[in-house]
Every structure is written in structure tokens, then in C-alpha cells.
Amino acid sequence: MTDPLNPIDIQHPEQEERPRFSPLTPQDNPPSQWRRWHLPVLVFFAVATFLIITRRNAPAPFQKDEGAVFGTFYHVTYQSRENLKAGIEAELQRVDAALSMFNPQSTLRRINAGEDIVADSLFRAVFTLAKQVSAATDGAFDITVAPLVNAWGFGFKNGALPDSAAVDSLRQMVGYQHISLTPDGRIRREDPRMTMDCGAVAKGFGVDVVAAFLRAHAIYNYMVEIGGEVIVSGTNPKGDAWHVGVNRPVDDPESLSSELDTVLTLTDCAMATSGNYRNFYTTADGRRVAHTIDPATGYPVQHSLLSATVLAPTCAEADAFATSFMVMGLERAREILARHPELQVYFIYDSIGQNRTFSTIQR
């Protein structure tokens, strides 16, 4: 009998002796794989992070887009990581749909054809500006001059040049005071035969629309140019102010000459140039017919002013005033400038066979 106070171990034959384990030592571990794959991954992520940070801190590149529009060409240079050409051209098509004289579906063409439609916002903006510039220039700028422009062969040509009787008759259809915009956006004409031509402001307005599109995308370093009308903002790709040339007024109906009279250093302003040295024709009897028509007389202008370059807050204003000054001539233009200190000009005029300049641009 077993003493319960002095028990003894009882071995059961079915139980095997349990193995005894010793703690593992570093020598027992398998070779580490850490350096084989962790280190390259860390290096990759470190380099990628560095590149991302560097790219974010680096200045965005400058994009350059160009194409055809309004019977001429556009060029846009702007600082952006994204190319916005599709959006730029969509904005230009909006302007064309509002102001084109050659698009039969444009707002302008439909109104000229007598349709009683509500004008779109772009047309209303241009019409309102045109009326303001007309009042400021004593009628030298007048978008209702279309019948005379066409009669003299700068638009929808009508064949032979008009005689004095035809000019007097057409003048009855011209006058910015006799056309208005109603509160609901419709055009009202005192004479239903009146038609409009926005060609003297459309390019400048198109420049402004593209500039507004770029600013809406937080782009502030850019240059937009359409057929010589320009707006610049901020700095160029070299980090400097923009440099814009003014052509020398030499007879160049084919627009082949690129000879410059001066180069202006500009930023944060708009510029437009008007002149008769390119857009003119010579009749069979040797008479030169300039494309600038004076709404007051009904005839092409004849004076010493060869080229008018205007700097203004917007390109539409610069465009309209440049045309106005070409209608007025040098002396009347200087009178208008005295009333509009927001404008700066660079005029080239003829003085006894020599080109002279008159400038108010601060350099």
C-alpha cells in the first residue's frame, strides 16, 4: 500500500518521454532576408518622394498653343502644368458664335438678318462696350458703319465703288445713337435696314475672353495674341516682362513685312494696333482706298496718321480706341487722350514724307 504522504512516481507505459527544448540562439536563426528587399523598396520610396516634392516646388512649364480663328491666327503662351488648348479653342468658338460676320448662325448675323432674338451674353457685352466707346469718341467708333464698309469693298463686297449719292443714302442707315439694347437683351433699330459690324473689336474681345479663361484656371503668367491684338500678364518664360513689337507702317497688303518700328516692354495690360498700311487696295485709276471708314463722312479716311497703337486695361477697349484714333487722325486723337488718362498710345504719322512718332507710353 502506498503511503499517501510519501507518493512515488508511477510510470505509465503508454506515455513516452517528452523531448526537452533549449532556447534558440542567434546562430540558430536562418539568414536574414531584410536587406534583400526592404532596402531597395525604401530607396525607391525615398527617391520618389524627393522627385514629387521637387516637382511640386519647381515652376510649372510654359505651354504654347496656336491655331486659326476669325480669319487670322492666334498664339497663346501660358505657364501651366496642364495644356488647355481644347478649352482655349472652345472659348474662341463662343466668341465666333456671337460676333462673326461670316458665320450665318452667329448672333450678329441673325440680328443683321432681322431676327428678333435675345442676344447672348458675349454679344451684349461687346454691344455695350461699343456704345460706350462711340460716346467717348464722338462717334468715330461706330459698329453700325457696316453698310459703308461693305460698299467700299471691305466686308461683303458689292461690286463698283459707291458714288456720292450712294454714300449719302447709306449714311442714313449709320448712327450708334439709333440702335439700342433692350432690358430683355434684344436689339432695337430705328431704321430696320441698319446692320452692325463688330470686326473692329472682335479680336480684342476674343483676347480678353481667353485671358479670363486662363485666370479662371489660376494662371497669371501669359500672353494671348490674336491677329496682332495682345494681352500680357505677369512674366515671360525667362522671368522678365513681355516684349511686344510694333510694326513699321510700310505698304504691305499681303502682310509679309515683319520690320519693327519699336519694341514695348509690357506686363499686366492689353495692346492693339490699327493702321491702313496693310488693309487697303488700289483702284484701276490708281486711287488708294483705305479700309478705315469715317462714319461721319461715309468715305475712307485720308490723313497723316499711319498707325495707332493703344495700351488699355482690356484688349477690347484697346482695339476699339485704336480704330477710333485711325478715324480721327492725330490732332483729334490727342484731344480724346486728354480726357482718357487710362489710355497710353504710340502713334506713327507722316510728316512731309518722313515717319514721326508720338508716344505717351511710360518706359
Secondary structure, DSSP 8 states (H G I E B T S, - for coil): ---TTS------TT-----------GGGS----HHHHHHHHHHHHHHHHHHHHHHHHS---EEEEEEEETTEEEEEEEE-SS--HHHHHHHHHHHHHHH-SS-TTSHHHHHHTT------HHHHHHHHHHHHHHHHTTTSS-GGGHHHHHHTTSSS--SS---HHHHHHHHTT--GGGEEE-TTS-EEESSTT-----HHHHHHHHHHHHHHHHHHTT--SEEEEETTEEEEES--TTSS-EEEEEE-----TT-----EEEEEEE-SEEEEEEESSSSEEE-TTS-EEES-B-TTTSSB--SSEEEEEEEESSHHHHHHHHHHHHHH-HHHHHHHHHH-TT-EEEEEEEETTEEEEEE----
